[in-house]
Amino acid sequence: MATKKYDEDLKKMIVELYENKKPICEIKREYGIPEATLYRWIKEYGKIKR
């Protein structure tokens, strides 16, 4: 299976949606991005550090 490549601007925009309280389940459904990928982007690009 081929790995999708995502633009860095898209990654940052999606992390911003998460940080503005958009639920992960909605982001996954809207953009078709795996949950593990979303959490990796949040870790890499997020302003809110856990």
Jmol script that loads the backbone (N, CA, C; Angstrom):
load data "model"
ATOM      1  N   MET A   1       0.841  -1.179   0.000  1.00  0.00           N
ATOM      2  CA  MET A   1       0.000   0.000   0.000  1.00  0.00           C
ATOM      3  C   MET A   1       0.888   1.245   0.000  1.00  0.00           C
ATOM      4  N   ALA A   2       0.577   2.197  -0.841  1.00  0.00           N
ATOM      5  CA  ALA A   2       1.368   3.414  -0.957  1.00  0.00           C
ATOM      6  C   ALA A   2       1.089   4.349   0.219  1.00  0.00           C
ATOM      7  N   THR A   3       2.122   5.034   0.651  1.00  0.00           N
ATOM      8  CA  THR A   3       1.988   6.010   1.725  1.00  0.00           C
ATOM      9  C   THR A   3       1.635   7.356   1.124  1.00  0.00           C
ATOM     10  N   LYS A   4       0.628   8.013   1.699  1.00  0.00           N
ATOM     11  CA  LYS A   4       0.242   9.332   1.212  1.00  0.00           C
ATOM     12  C   LYS A   4       1.207  10.369   1.752  1.00  0.00           C
ATOM     13  N   LYS A   5       1.477  11.366   0.948  1.00  0.00           N
ATOM     14  CA  LYS A   5       2.317  12.485   1.360  1.00  0.00           C
ATOM     15  C   LYS A   5       1.403  13.682   1.587  1.00  0.00           C
ATOM     16  N   TYR A   6       1.574  14.314   2.728  1.00  0.00           N
ATOM     17  CA  TYR A   6       0.751  15.466   3.063  1.00  0.00           C
ATOM     18  C   TYR A   6       1.619  16.709   3.134  1.00  0.00           C
ATOM     19  N   ASP A   7       1.097  17.811   2.626  1.00  0.00           N
ATOM     20  CA  ASP A   7       1.760  19.096   2.641  1.00  0.00           C
ATOM     21  C   ASP A   7       1.905  19.594   4.082  1.00  0.00           C
ATOM     22  N   GLU A   8       3.022  20.217   4.395  1.00  0.00           N
ATOM     23  CA  GLU A   8       3.261  20.704   5.757  1.00  0.00           C
ATOM     24  C   GLU A   8       2.211  21.730   6.189  1.00  0.00           C
ATOM     25  N   ASP A   9       1.752  22.559   5.264  1.00  0.00           N
ATOM     26  CA  ASP A   9       0.714  23.542   5.600  1.00  0.00           C
ATOM     27  C   ASP A   9      -0.582  22.842   6.011  1.00  0.00           C
ATOM     28  N   LEU A  10      -0.924  21.757   5.338  1.00  0.00           N
ATOM     29  CA  LEU A  10      -2.120  20.994   5.698  1.00  0.00           C
ATOM     30  C   LEU A  10      -1.965  20.408   7.099  1.00  0.00           C
ATOM     31  N   LYS A  11      -0.796  19.869   7.384  1.00  0.00           N
ATOM     32  CA  LYS A  11      -0.544  19.296   8.709  1.00  0.00           C
ATOM     33  C   LYS A  11      -0.748  20.349   9.794  1.00  0.00           C
ATOM     34  N   LYS A  12      -0.179  21.517   9.591  1.00  0.00           N
ATOM     35  CA  LYS A  12      -0.289  22.592  10.580  1.00  0.00           C
ATOM     36  C   LYS A  12      -1.733  23.060  10.725  1.00  0.00           C
ATOM     37  N   MET A  13      -2.460  23.133   9.621  1.00  0.00           N
ATOM     38  CA  MET A  13      -3.855  23.556   9.661  1.00  0.00           C
ATOM     39  C   MET A  13      -4.698  22.554  10.444  1.00  0.00           C
ATOM     40  N   ILE A  14      -4.438  21.273  10.247  1.00  0.00           N
ATOM     41  CA  ILE A  14      -5.192  20.234  10.949  1.00  0.00           C
ATOM     42  C   ILE A  14      -4.872  20.252  12.441  1.00  0.00           C
ATOM     43  N   VAL A  15      -3.601  20.462  12.795  1.00  0.00           N
ATOM     44  CA  VAL A  15      -3.231  20.576  14.217  1.00  0.00           C
ATOM     45  C   VAL A  15      -3.922  21.790  14.835  1.00  0.00           C
ATOM     46  N   GLU A  16      -4.017  22.862  14.079  1.00  0.00           N
ATOM     47  CA  GLU A  16      -4.702  24.056  14.575  1.00  0.00           C
ATOM     48  C   GLU A  16      -6.181  23.770  14.831  1.00  0.00           C
ATOM     49  N   LEU A  17      -6.809  23.011  13.955  1.00  0.00           N
ATOM     50  CA  LEU A  17      -8.205  22.619  14.187  1.00  0.00           C
ATOM     51  C   LEU A  17      -8.334  21.862  15.498  1.00  0.00           C
ATOM     52  N   TYR A  18      -7.418  20.927  15.734  1.00  0.00           N
ATOM     53  CA  TYR A  18      -7.417  20.145  16.971  1.00  0.00           C
ATOM     54  C   TYR A  18      -7.237  21.058  18.189  1.00  0.00           C
ATOM     55  N   GLU A  19      -6.299  21.981  18.086  1.00  0.00           N
ATOM     56  CA  GLU A  19      -6.024  22.881  19.206  1.00  0.00           C
ATOM     57  C   GLU A  19      -7.192  23.837  19.474  1.00  0.00           C
ATOM     58  N   ASN A  20      -8.014  24.039  18.455  1.00  0.00           N
ATOM     59  CA  ASN A  20      -9.217  24.865  18.624  1.00  0.00           C
ATOM     60  C   ASN A  20     -10.431  24.020  18.981  1.00  0.00           C
ATOM     61  N   LYS A  21     -10.163  22.837  19.535  1.00  0.00           N
ATOM     62  CA  LYS A  21     -11.179  21.948  20.127  1.00  0.00           C
ATOM     63  C   LYS A  21     -12.039  21.179  19.137  1.00  0.00           C
ATOM     64  N   LYS A  22     -11.587  21.026  17.889  1.00  0.00           N
ATOM     65  CA  LYS A  22     -12.319  20.172  16.960  1.00  0.00           C
ATOM     66  C   LYS A  22     -11.990  18.720  17.307  1.00  0.00           C
ATOM     67  N   PRO A  23     -12.985  17.873  17.491  1.00  0.00           N
ATOM     68  CA  PRO A  23     -12.725  16.476  17.876  1.00  0.00           C
ATOM     69  C   PRO A  23     -11.930  15.695  16.824  1.00  0.00           C
ATOM     70  N   ILE A  24     -11.037  14.846  17.311  1.00  0.00           N
ATOM     71  CA  ILE A  24     -10.211  13.990  16.436  1.00  0.00           C
ATOM     72  C   ILE A  24     -11.095  13.182  15.492  1.00  0.00           C
ATOM     73  N   CYS A  25     -12.210  12.643  16.004  1.00  0.00           N
ATOM     74  CA  CYS A  25     -13.071  11.806  15.154  1.00  0.00           C
ATOM     75  C   CYS A  25     -13.606  12.586  13.952  1.00  0.00           C
ATOM     76  N   GLU A  26     -13.911  13.869  14.138  1.00  0.00           N
ATOM     77  CA  GLU A  26     -14.390  14.694  13.014  1.00  0.00           C
ATOM     78  C   GLU A  26     -13.260  14.974  12.023  1.00  0.00           C
ATOM     79  N   ILE A  27     -12.081  15.267  12.540  1.00  0.00           N
ATOM     80  CA  ILE A  27     -10.938  15.536  11.656  1.00  0.00           C
ATOM     81  C   ILE A  27     -10.619  14.292  10.829  1.00  0.00           C
ATOM     82  N   LYS A  28     -10.594  13.122  11.485  1.00  0.00           N
ATOM     83  CA  LYS A  28     -10.327  11.857  10.776  1.00  0.00           C
ATOM     84  C   LYS A  28     -11.321  11.658   9.643  1.00  0.00           C
ATOM     85  N   ARG A  29     -12.588  11.846   9.953  1.00  0.00           N
ATOM     86  CA  ARG A  29     -13.644  11.604   8.975  1.00  0.00           C
ATOM     87  C   ARG A  29     -13.571  12.606   7.821  1.00  0.00           C
ATOM     88  N   GLU A  30     -13.383  13.884   8.124  1.00  0.00           N
ATOM     89  CA  GLU A  30     -13.364  14.919   7.090  1.00  0.00           C
ATOM     90  C   GLU A  30     -12.174  14.789   6.141  1.00  0.00           C
ATOM     91  N   TYR A  31     -11.002  14.476   6.684  1.00  0.00           N
ATOM     92  CA  TYR A  31      -9.787  14.500   5.885  1.00  0.00           C
ATOM     93  C   TYR A  31      -9.267  13.115   5.519  1.00  0.00           C
ATOM     94  N   GLY A  32      -9.852  12.064   6.099  1.00  0.00           N
ATOM     95  CA  GLY A  32      -9.426  10.709   5.782  1.00  0.00           C
ATOM     96  C   GLY A  32      -8.010  10.391   6.227  1.00  0.00           C
ATOM     97  N   ILE A  33      -7.631  10.948   7.378  1.00  0.00           N
ATOM     98  CA  ILE A  33      -6.282  10.760   7.898  1.00  0.00           C
ATOM     99  C   ILE A  33      -6.335   9.798   9.077  1.00  0.00           C
ATOM    100  N   PRO A  34      -5.458   8.802   9.116  1.00  0.00           N
ATOM    101  CA  PRO A  34      -5.454   7.855  10.238  1.00  0.00           C
ATOM    102  C   PRO A  34      -5.191   8.545  11.579  1.00  0.00           C
ATOM    103  N   GLU A  35      -5.805   8.010  12.623  1.00  0.00           N
ATOM    104  CA  GLU A  35      -5.691   8.603  13.955  1.00  0.00           C
ATOM    105  C   GLU A  35      -4.238   8.684  14.427  1.00  0.00           C
ATOM    106  N   ALA A  36      -3.466   7.641  14.189  1.00  0.00           N
ATOM    107  CA  ALA A  36      -2.056   7.643  14.616  1.00  0.00           C
ATOM    108  C   ALA A  36      -1.283   8.770  13.937  1.00  0.00           C
ATOM    109  N   THR A  37      -1.601   9.025  12.673  1.00  0.00           N
ATOM    110  CA  THR A  37      -0.951  10.104  11.933  1.00  0.00           C
ATOM    111  C   THR A  37      -1.311  11.449  12.550  1.00  0.00           C
ATOM    112  N   LEU A  38      -2.581  11.633  12.892  1.00  0.00           N
ATOM    113  CA  LEU A  38      -3.012  12.888  13.519  1.00  0.00           C
ATOM    114  C   LEU A  38      -2.263  13.142  14.816  1.00  0.00           C
ATOM    115  N   TYR A  39      -2.157  12.119  15.655  1.00  0.00           N
ATOM    116  CA  TYR A  39      -1.457  12.296  16.927  1.00  0.00           C
ATOM    117  C   TYR A  39       0.029  12.589  16.725  1.00  0.00           C
ATOM    118  N   ARG A  40       0.634  12.008  15.686  1.00  0.00           N
ATOM    119  CA  ARG A  40       2.041  12.302  15.387  1.00  0.00           C
ATOM    120  C   ARG A  40       2.204  13.766  14.973  1.00  0.00           C
ATOM    121  N   TRP A  41       1.287  14.261  14.143  1.00  0.00           N
ATOM    122  CA  TRP A  41       1.343  15.665  13.736  1.00  0.00           C
ATOM    123  C   TRP A  41       1.136  16.590  14.926  1.00  0.00           C
ATOM    124  N   ILE A  42       0.226  16.228  15.806  1.00  0.00           N
ATOM    125  CA  ILE A  42      -0.032  17.039  16.991  1.00  0.00           C
ATOM    126  C   ILE A  42       1.233  17.124  17.840  1.00  0.00           C
ATOM    127  N   LYS A  43       1.919  16.009  17.957  1.00  0.00           N
ATOM    128  CA  LYS A  43       3.176  15.988  18.731  1.00  0.00           C
ATOM    129  C   LYS A  43       4.245  16.849  18.060  1.00  0.00           C
ATOM    130  N   GLU A  44       4.331  16.777  16.734  1.00  0.00           N
ATOM    131  CA  GLU A  44       5.359  17.505  15.990  1.00  0.00           C
ATOM    132  C   GLU A  44       5.075  19.000  15.876  1.00  0.00           C
ATOM    133  N   TYR A  45       3.813  19.344  15.600  1.00  0.00           N
ATOM    134  CA  TYR A  45       3.479  20.730  15.252  1.00  0.00           C
ATOM    135  C   TYR A  45       2.650  21.457  16.303  1.00  0.00           C
ATOM    136  N   GLY A  46       2.212  20.747  17.314  1.00  0.00           N
ATOM    137  CA  GLY A  46       1.289  21.334  18.277  1.00  0.00           C
ATOM    138  C   GLY A  46       1.923  22.349  19.206  1.00  0.00           C
ATOM    139  N   LYS A  47       1.109  23.335  19.570  1.00  0.00           N
ATOM    140  CA  LYS A  47       1.536  24.345  20.539  1.00  0.00           C
ATOM    141  C   LYS A  47       1.253  23.861  21.949  1.00  0.00           C
ATOM    142  N   ILE A  48       0.247  23.030  22.092  1.00  0.00           N
ATOM    143  CA  ILE A  48      -0.110  22.476  23.397  1.00  0.00           C
ATOM    144  C   ILE A  48       0.744  21.230  23.598  1.00  0.00           C
ATOM    145  N   LYS A  49       1.644  21.298  24.527  1.00  0.00           N
ATOM    146  CA  LYS A  49       2.510  20.153  24.792  1.00  0.00           C
ATOM    147  C   LYS A  49       1.934  19.335  25.940  1.00  0.00           C
ATOM    148  N   ARG A  50       1.918  18.023  25.752  1.00  0.00           N
ATOM    149  CA  ARG A  50       1.341  17.143  26.780  1.00  0.00           C
ATOM    150  C   ARG A  50       2.410  16.699  27.738  1.00  0.00           C
TER     151      ARG A  50
END
end "model"
wireframe off; spacefill off
backbone 0.3
color backbone group
